[in-house]
Amino acid sequence: MPIAHLDVDAFYASVAVRDNPELRGRPLVVAGSHRRSVVLTASYEARPFGIRSAMPLHQALERCPDLVVVPPTMELYRTESKEIFALLRSRSHVLEPLSHDEAFLDLGEIAFDEAKALVARFRAEVFRERGLSMSAGLACGKMIAKIASDLAKPDGLLAVEPGEERSFLAPLSVGRLWGVGPKTQARLNERGIVAIADILALDEPTLIDLFGSSWERMRDFAMGIDRRVVSAASETKSISTEETFEYDVTDEHRLLDLLFVQARELAEDLRRENIWARSVGIKVKFADFSLRVRQTSLREPTQSVKAIYHAARSCLQRVRIDGAPVRLLGTRVAALEASPSTQLSLFAPRS
């Protein structure tokens, strides 16, 4: 059964260029404006300078003095994402969103060549309707479709024919496999395991030593075996927002003001998605980069600004700032549900 992975190329940067064609061809990043901002997305013109997502903005500017910095507009990205996914869903295929700009698509019981033509039409339609290019990978498993999509960037389509999965994966870096992060990759490389094919040369005891209880799954992945299905259930497990301060904050009143702003933003997100939260948590990062996280459960599910704020304020009090300089403050709502499972109190806060 063919599965496609579709991914908008440099999503935030591409939206900026589409809406302002004068930026086309220029090295560009989407980032905030203060000194601690990080790069959210770098255009392909910026990447030859070594500029990547999550890089501190000041480093990006040092590498490319002519870099264009565009402020993010998150509401626009959310709207754009919904429009793109609506185009894909309108074809009655099972869509599994992974983020604002990428998704898996189950193409059903059709021939592989027909699936390739279908994905090509999807990409053309998104470009025609939304002005954004998408890269795509096509395979009979989710992992290989995602890897193929990454290799097809920018603005390409790479299809891995049925039966070619193992040979396709063999020469690729072991870091391409799902479940192999940078630390695991470094540990594998130290053992001489560099390419995915190297995993298949290992015996069972060595695989168990390297991957523990997940050794069979990793061996299957290295062989190109991935039985996971595309699921339309895109349940949101949590919603969060955070702010990294330009200068460390020691004034607790300012932190409380920000908590209220974040509570309002989260309440708006909950109402927009028509879901309720049963828990609220905060994250505090101090100037020395130490991190404290606190969470509390609510008596009733809520979409209320006041309820979220009061819970977040209670969590902040438990952190005991005591004048310590704070670098970052974030608020998170979780234990989300599509409708309140208990009857809301007559006097529950609504604003």
N, C-alpha and C positions, 0 to 999 in steps of 0.2 A: 504494500500500500504506500504510494508516494506521499512524502511529507516535505513541505517547504518551510524554510526559515527565511523571513523577509525582514530587512533592517534598513531603515532610512539612513542614508549616508550623512555623517556629521550633523545630526538632526538639528540641534539648536543653531549651529552656524549656517546650515542650509536655509533655515527659515529666515535668518537675518539677511542673507544674500538675495533670496527670492523677493523679500519685501523692500530691499534697497539694492537694485542691480549695480549701482556704482561700486559696491563692495566686491563684485565678482572678480576673481583672480588675485585678490589681495590676501596676504596672510592675516587671519582673523581668529580671535577667540571670543567666546562668550564667558564673561566673568563679572563679578561685582567690582566695585570701584575703590574699596579701601585696601590698605596695605597688606592685609592678611587674606585677601581673596585668593581663591584657587581657580584654575581653568576648569570650566564645566565641559566645554567642547572646543576642539581646535579644528579649523578648516584644514583641508588637505594641503593647501598652500603654506600653512604654518608648520606642518609636521616635519618637513626637511630641516627645519631649524632645531629639531629635537624637542619641540613643544608637544606636550601630551596632556590629556585630562588628568586632573588632580594635582598638576604642577602648580606651585605658588605663582601667582601672577607676576610678582616682581622678578622671578627667575625667567619667566617667558619674555618679559620686556627686555631683560638683559640680553637674551639670545637673539631677539629680533626687535631693534629699536623702532622699526616702521610698523610694528604690530598694531592692528586695529582691535580695540576692545569694545565689545557690544554688551550692554547690560542685559541680563536675562529677563524674560517676560514669561513666567511660569504658566500663567493663565492661558496665554496664547498657545504654548506648547501642549497643554492639556486639551484645548479645543482642537488643535490640529491633529493630535493623536486620535481623538474620537472620530474626526472626519475620515481619516485614513482607514481606521478599523471598520467604520461603517461601510466604506466602499468594498472592503474585502468580505465582510459579513453578508453584503447584499447578494453575493453569489451563492449563498446557502451552504458554505463550507464551514467545518468546525475550526474555529479560531481560538488560539490560546495566547493571549497577550503576555509578554514577559516584562515589558516596560512601556514607556510612552512611544518608543520608536521601533520596537521589534516584536515579532510574534511568530508562532508556528501555525501552519495551516495544513490540515488534513485534507488531501485532495480526493479521498474516496477510492472506490474500486475502478480506476481508469488505467489505461496503458501509460507506461513511463514517458513515451514520446508525447502523448497527449498532455501529460502533466507539465512537461517542459513548455509546451506552447501556451498552456493555461497560465503558468507563472509569468511568462513573458508578457502576456496580455495584462495581467494584474499590474506589473511594473509600469507598463506604458500608460495604463489608466490612471494610476496614482500620479505619474508625472504630468499627464494632461490635465487632470482635475485639480491637483494640489501644487504643481510646480516643484515637486521634490523627487529626487532620484532615490531608488531603492536597490540595494544589492540583495541577491537571493541565492540560497543553496537548496538543492533538491536531492533527496535520497530516500531510502526506505527506513530510516531511523532518525530520531531527533538529533542525536549528537553529531552525526556526520552531516546532516543538513545545516546545523549551526556552524561547524568547521568550514564547510564549503562556502557558506555565506561570508564568513570572515575573509576567506582567501579570495573571494570574488570582488572585494572592495577595491576602489569605489565603482559603483554603477555597473556591476556585472552580474552574470548568472552562471553558476557552476553546478553541474549535475553529475552525481556519482551513480553510475548505472548499477542495477541489481547484480550482485555477484562480484562487483569490483571494489567492494568496501575495504577488504583487507589490503589489497595492493595500494589503494588510495592512501590509507593510513600509514602504511609501513615506513615510508621515509620521513614522515612528519615528526616534529619535536614531540617528545613525551609530554611536554607541557600543554599540548593541545587537548589531551584527554580530560574529560570532565572528572573532577575529583583530584586532579593534580595541580595544586597551587604552587607558587614560587618556592616555598620552603621544601615541599615534597619533591619538586623538580630538581632543586639543588642537591638534595639527598640522593636522588636516583642518579643524577649525573656523576656524583662522586663514586658511585658503584659501577660506572661505565654504561649506565642505561640512558642513552641519549635520544634514540629514535623509538617510535612506538613499536617497531618490529623487534627491538631488543627485549621487550616484555615477554613476547611469545617464545623466546629462547630460554626462559627461566623455568625451573622445575617448581613443583607445588610448594615444597618447604621454603624456598626462597621467596616465592610470591606471598606466602603467609607472613614471612618475616618482614617484608616490605609494606604490605597493605593490610595486615591483620585480617579481621573478619570480612572485609570487603574485597578480598583477593579474587574471588570468582567473578564478581562484577567487573573489576578492573581488567581481568583477562578477557572477559567477553567484550568489553569496550575496545580493547586493543585488536580484537578480531573483527570489529565492526558490528557486533551483535548488540542491539538496543531495542528492547521489546516495549518500551514505554509508549503509551498512546498520547495523542493530542487531546487535551481536555478543555472543553469550553468553560469549565468552572474556573473563574478567575477571582476567587475569594480574596479580598483584601484582609490581611492579618493585622495590619497596624497602619497608622498614618502618623507621620512625624514632621516636625519642622525645627530648625535650629539656626542659631546666629553666632558667628564668630566675630568677636568685637575687634574693631580697629585698634583699640587700646584696652588693656586689661581693666576690668570693672571691679571696684571694691564697694561701691554704693549699692546696698541691698534694695533700696527703693527703685533704683534703675532696673535691677533684675526683676523686681515685681512688676514694673511697668511692661517689661518685655514679655513676661509670662502672660500678662493679660492680652497683649497683641497676638501672641502665639495661640492662646486659647480661642480667640476670635477667629483666627485663620483655620484652626482645626474644626471648630464648630461649623464654619461655612463649608469645609470639605465634607463633613459628615452629612450635612443637609443636602449638599449637591449629589452625593452618592446614595442618599436615602438609607443610611445605616446609622446604628447607635453604638456607643462605646460603653464598655463596662469597667474599664480600668484606665488610669492616667499615670504617666510616669515622666520623670525629668532626667536629663543628663547634664552634668556640670563638669567641664574640663577646666582645670586651674592653670595658672601660668607655668607651672612646672610640668604640665601635661598629664598630671595625675587625673583620674576620672572617677566620679562618683555617680551612681545611678540609684534612683529611688522610685518606687511604684506603689500605687494604692488601688484597691478595688472600690468600686462605687456601689452604693446600696441599690441603685436603679440604673438601667441603661440611659444614656443621655446624648443629646445634641446641644446641650446648653453651654453657652460661653461661661456663665457664672459657675456652673458645676465643674467644668474643666479647670477653670482658673483656681477655684478654692482647693481642688484636689492637688493641682500643681504647686500652689503656694504651701500647702501642708507638706508636700514632698521636699520643697526647698528648705523649710524649717528643719526637717530631719537631717539635711545635709550639714547644717551648722557651718555656714560660710565663715563667720567670725572675722570679717575684714580681709580674708585671703583674696588675692587678685584672681578674677575669673576670666578665662580666655573665651569660653564657649558656653552657651546655655541652649538647651533644646527641650521641647515638650513632645510627648508621644501619647496617642490614644490607641488602645488595643482591646482585645476580647470583643471584636466587632460582630454585630449581628444585623440581619436584614430587617428585623422588626423587634420591638421590645418583647421579650418573652415573659415579662411580668407586667401587670397593670401599673402604669405610672401613677404616682401619688397625685392626688387632686391639687396639691400645692407645690408640685415639683417645679423648679425654675425652668422657664421657657425661653428666656432671652439669652 
